[in-house]
Amino acid sequence: MGGFTEAALERVRAARTRLDAASEADDAYEVAMAEDELEDALRLARKHGLSTEDGVGGQ
């Protein structure tokens, strides 16, 4: 696995962790920010054909 792939997948994992934490804290602002980051990270992964943990992405 190359450096870009590792970094992109780590970004997705980190965004999911951030979203989970924000949801548990019931922080609406942080949830919105985390959702935006996750959407952006997933978009980037899909664009490069990477498969994320939920099976989204890839070609």
N, CA, C and O atoms as a GROMACS GRO file, in nm:
protein
  236
    1MET      N    1   0.086  -0.117   0.000
    1MET     CA    2   0.000   0.000   0.000
    1MET      C    3   0.090   0.123   0.000
    1MET      O    4   0.184   0.133   0.080
    2GLY      N    5   0.062   0.215  -0.089
    2GLY     CA    6   0.143   0.336  -0.100
    2GLY      C    7   0.110   0.439   0.007
    2GLY      O    8   0.011   0.428   0.079
    3GLY      N    9   0.195   0.538   0.016
    3GLY     CA   10   0.178   0.643   0.115
    3GLY      C   11   0.047   0.720   0.098
    3GLY      O   12  -0.020   0.752   0.196
    4PHE      N   13   0.011   0.750  -0.027
    4PHE     CA   14  -0.113   0.824  -0.050
    4PHE      C   15  -0.233   0.742  -0.005
    4PHE      O   16  -0.323   0.793   0.062
    5THR      N   17  -0.234   0.615  -0.042
    5THR     CA   18  -0.345   0.527  -0.006
    5THR      C   19  -0.360   0.518   0.146
    5THR      O   20  -0.470   0.531   0.199
    6GLU      N   21  -0.249   0.497   0.214
    6GLU     CA   22  -0.252   0.489   0.361
    6GLU      C   23  -0.305   0.618   0.421
    6GLU      O   24  -0.388   0.615   0.513
    7ALA      N   25  -0.258   0.732   0.371
    7ALA     CA   26  -0.300   0.861   0.424
    7ALA      C   27  -0.449   0.885   0.398
    7ALA      O   28  -0.520   0.935   0.486
    8ALA      N   29  -0.496   0.850   0.279
    8ALA     CA   30  -0.636   0.871   0.246
    8ALA      C   31  -0.727   0.784   0.333
    8ALA      O   32  -0.830   0.831   0.381
    9LEU      N   33  -0.689   0.659   0.352
    9LEU     CA   34  -0.771   0.570   0.435
    9LEU      C   35  -0.766   0.610   0.582
    9LEU      O   36  -0.865   0.597   0.653
   10GLU      N   37  -0.652   0.658   0.628
   10GLU     CA   38  -0.641   0.706   0.766
   10GLU      C   39  -0.729   0.829   0.785
   10GLU      O   40  -0.790   0.847   0.891
   11ARG      N   41  -0.737   0.913   0.684
   11ARG     CA   42  -0.823   1.032   0.692
   11ARG      C   43  -0.970   0.990   0.708
   11ARG      O   44  -1.043   1.051   0.786
   12VAL      N   45  -1.011   0.888   0.636
   12VAL     CA   46  -1.148   0.837   0.649
   12VAL      C   47  -1.171   0.783   0.789
   12VAL      O   48  -1.272   0.813   0.852
   13ARG      N   49  -1.077   0.702   0.839
   13ARG     CA   50  -1.090   0.646   0.974
   13ARG      C   51  -1.097   0.755   1.080
   13ARG      O   52  -1.179   0.749   1.172
   14ALA      N   53  -1.010   0.855   1.068
   14ALA     CA   54  -1.008   0.965   1.165
   14ALA      C   55  -1.138   1.044   1.161
   14ALA      O   56  -1.189   1.086   1.265
   15ALA      N   57  -1.190   1.066   1.043
   15ALA     CA   58  -1.316   1.140   1.030
   15ALA      C   59  -1.431   1.062   1.092
   15ALA      O   60  -1.519   1.122   1.156
   16ARG      N   61  -1.432   0.932   1.074
   16ARG     CA   62  -1.537   0.849   1.136
   16ARG      C   63  -1.527   0.853   1.289
   16ARG      O   64  -1.628   0.861   1.359
   17THR      N   65  -1.404   0.847   1.340
   17THR     CA   66  -1.383   0.854   1.484
   17THR      C   67  -1.430   0.988   1.539
   17THR      O   68  -1.497   0.994   1.642
   18ARG      N   69  -1.396   1.094   1.469
   18ARG     CA   70  -1.438   1.228   1.510
   18ARG      C   71  -1.590   1.240   1.509
   18ARG      O   72  -1.648   1.298   1.601
   19LEU      N   73  -1.654   1.185   1.408
   19LEU     CA   74  -1.800   1.189   1.400
   19LEU      C   75  -1.864   1.111   1.514
   19LEU      O   76  -1.960   1.157   1.574
   20ASP      N   77  -1.811   0.993   1.543
   20ASP     CA   78  -1.863   0.913   1.655
   20ASP      C   79  -1.851   0.989   1.787
   20ASP      O   80  -1.945   0.991   1.866
   21ALA      N   81  -1.736   1.050   1.809
   21ALA     CA   82  -1.713   1.125   1.934
   21ALA      C   83  -1.807   1.244   1.944
   21ALA      O   84  -1.861   1.272   2.051
   22ALA      N   85  -1.826   1.314   1.834
   22ALA     CA   86  -1.915   1.430   1.835
   22ALA      C   87  -2.060   1.389   1.860
   22ALA      O   88  -2.133   1.457   1.931
   23SER      N   89  -2.099   1.277   1.802
   23SER     CA   90  -2.235   1.227   1.823
   23SER      C   91  -2.257   1.187   1.968
   23SER      O   92  -2.360   1.218   2.026
   24GLU      N   93  -2.158   1.119   2.026
   24GLU     CA   94  -2.170   1.078   2.166
   24GLU      C   95  -2.174   1.199   2.259
   24GLU      O   96  -2.240   1.196   2.362
   25ALA      N   97  -2.103   1.305   2.222
   25ALA     CA   98  -2.100   1.427   2.304
   25ALA      C   99  -2.223   1.514   2.279
   25ALA      O  100  -2.242   1.614   2.347
   26ASP      N  101  -2.304   1.475   2.182
   26ASP     CA  102  -2.425   1.551   2.146
   26ASP      C  103  -2.390   1.696   2.111
   26ASP      O  104  -2.458   1.790   2.152
   27ASP      N  105  -2.282   1.712   2.033
   27ASP     CA  106  -2.233   1.843   1.991
   27ASP      C  107  -2.270   1.864   1.845
   27ASP      O  108  -2.202   1.816   1.755
   28ALA      N  109  -2.378   1.938   1.823
   28ALA     CA  110  -2.432   1.954   1.688
   28ALA      C  111  -2.332   2.020   1.593
   28ALA      O  112  -2.320   1.980   1.477
   29TYR      N  113  -2.261   2.121   1.642
   29TYR     CA  114  -2.164   2.189   1.556
   29TYR      C  115  -2.052   2.093   1.516
   29TYR      O  116  -2.016   2.085   1.398
   30GLU      N  117  -1.998   2.020   1.612
   30GLU     CA  118  -1.889   1.927   1.583
   30GLU      C  119  -1.936   1.813   1.493
   30GLU      O  120  -1.861   1.765   1.409
   31VAL      N  121  -2.061   1.769   1.510
   31VAL     CA  122  -2.118   1.667   1.421
   31VAL      C  123  -2.118   1.718   1.277
   31VAL      O  124  -2.078   1.647   1.186
   32ALA      N  125  -2.164   1.841   1.258
   32ALA     CA  126  -2.170   1.899   1.124
   32ALA      C  127  -2.030   1.909   1.062
   32ALA      O  128  -2.011   1.878   0.945
   33MET      N  129  -1.934   1.952   1.142
   33MET     CA  130  -1.796   1.964   1.092
   33MET      C  131  -1.739   1.826   1.058
   33MET      O  132  -1.673   1.809   0.956
   34ALA      N  133  -1.764   1.729   1.145
   34ALA     CA  134  -1.714   1.593   1.123
   34ALA      C  135  -1.779   1.529   1.001
   34ALA      O  136  -1.713   1.458   0.925
   35GLU      N  137  -1.908   1.553   0.982
   35GLU     CA  138  -1.977   1.499   0.863
   35GLU      C  139  -1.916   1.555   0.736
   35GLU      O  140  -1.894   1.482   0.639
   36ASP      N  141  -1.889   1.686   0.736
   36ASP     CA  142  -1.827   1.748   0.618
   36ASP      C  143  -1.690   1.687   0.589
   36ASP      O  144  -1.658   1.657   0.475
   37GLU      N  145  -1.610   1.668   0.694
   37GLU     CA  146  -1.477   1.608   0.677
   37GLU      C  147  -1.488   1.465   0.625
   37GLU      O  148  -1.412   1.425   0.537
   38LEU      N  149  -1.582   1.388   0.680
   38LEU     CA  150  -1.600   1.251   0.635
   38LEU      C  151  -1.644   1.246   0.489
   38LEU      O  152  -1.592   1.166   0.411
   39GLU      N  153  -1.738   1.331   0.451
   39GLU     CA  154  -1.783   1.334   0.312
   39GLU      C  155  -1.667   1.368   0.218
   39GLU      O  156  -1.654   1.308   0.112
   40ASP      N  157  -1.584   1.464   0.258
   40ASP     CA  158  -1.471   1.502   0.175
   40ASP      C  159  -1.369   1.389   0.165
   40ASP      O  160  -1.316   1.362   0.057
   41ALA      N  161  -1.342   1.324   0.277
   41ALA     CA  162  -1.246   1.213   0.278
   41ALA      C  163  -1.296   1.097   0.192
   41ALA      O  164  -1.219   1.036   0.118
   42LEU      N  165  -1.425   1.066   0.202
   42LEU     CA  166  -1.483   0.958   0.121
   42LEU      C  167  -1.482   0.994  -0.027
   42LEU      O  168  -1.456   0.909  -0.112
   43ARG      N  169  -1.511   1.120  -0.058
   43ARG     CA  170  -1.509   1.165  -0.197
   43ARG      C  171  -1.369   1.146  -0.257
   43ARG      O  172  -1.355   1.098  -0.369
   44LEU      N  173  -1.267   1.185  -0.181
   44LEU     CA  174  -1.130   1.170  -0.227
   44LEU      C  175  -1.095   1.022  -0.248
   44LEU      O  176  -1.032   0.986  -0.347
   45ALA      N  177  -1.135   0.938  -0.155
   45ALA     CA  178  -1.107   0.795  -0.166
   45ALA      C  179  -1.175   0.737  -0.291
   45ALA      O  180  -1.113   0.662  -0.366
   46ARG      N  181  -1.300   0.772  -0.312
   46ARG     CA  182  -1.373   0.723  -0.431
   46ARG      C  183  -1.306   0.769  -0.559
   46ARG      O  184  -1.290   0.692  -0.654
   47LYS      N  185  -1.266   0.896  -0.561
   47LYS     CA  186  -1.204   0.954  -0.680
   47LYS      C  187  -1.080   0.876  -0.721
   47LYS      O  188  -1.048   0.866  -0.840
   48HIS      N  189  -1.010   0.821  -0.624
   48HIS     CA  190  -0.888   0.747  -0.651
   48HIS      C  191  -0.908   0.596  -0.648
   48HIS      O  192  -0.811   0.520  -0.647
   49GLY      N  193  -1.034   0.552  -0.646
   49GLY     CA  194  -1.064   0.410  -0.656
   49GLY      C  195  -1.031   0.329  -0.531
   49GLY      O  196  -1.012   0.208  -0.540
   50LEU      N  197  -1.024   0.394  -0.417
   50LEU     CA  198  -0.992   0.325  -0.293
   50LEU      C  199  -1.117   0.269  -0.229
   50LEU      O  200  -1.221   0.335  -0.227
   51SER      N  201  -1.108   0.150  -0.177
   51SER     CA  202  -1.219   0.088  -0.107
   51SER      C  203  -1.208   0.122   0.041
   51SER      O  204  -1.105   0.096   0.104
   52THR      N  205  -1.313   0.180   0.096
   52THR     CA  206  -1.315   0.215   0.237
   52THR      C  207  -1.370   0.099   0.318
   52THR      O  208  -1.419   0.002   0.260
   53GLU      N  209  -1.362   0.106   0.449
   53GLU     CA  210  -1.403  -0.004   0.536
   53GLU      C  211  -1.547  -0.048   0.516
   53GLU      O  212  -1.582  -0.164   0.540
   54ASP      N  213  -1.632   0.045   0.472
   54ASP     CA  214  -1.773   0.009   0.451
   54ASP      C  215  -1.797  -0.043   0.310
   54ASP      O  216  -1.911  -0.067   0.271
   55GLY      N  217  -1.689  -0.060   0.234
   55GLY     CA  218  -1.702  -0.112   0.099
   55GLY      C  219  -1.732  -0.005  -0.004
   55GLY      O  220  -1.745  -0.036  -0.123
   56VAL      N  221  -1.743   0.120   0.038
   56VAL     CA  222  -1.771   0.229  -0.054
   56VAL      C  223  -1.642   0.266  -0.124
   56VAL      O  224  -1.535   0.271  -0.062
   57GLY      N  225  -1.651   0.292  -0.251
   57GLY     CA  226  -1.533   0.328  -0.328
   57GLY      C  227  -1.486   0.210  -0.411
   57GLY      O  228  -1.556   0.110  -0.424
   58GLY      N  229  -1.370   0.225  -0.464
   58GLY     CA  230  -1.318   0.118  -0.548
   58GLY      C  231  -1.386   0.116  -0.683
   58GLY      O  232  -1.484   0.187  -0.706
   59GLN      N  233  -1.333   0.034  -0.771
   59GLN     CA  234  -1.394   0.025  -0.903
   59GLN      C  235  -1.394  -0.116  -0.951
   59GLN      O  236  -1.442  -0.144  -1.061
   0.00000   0.00000   0.00000
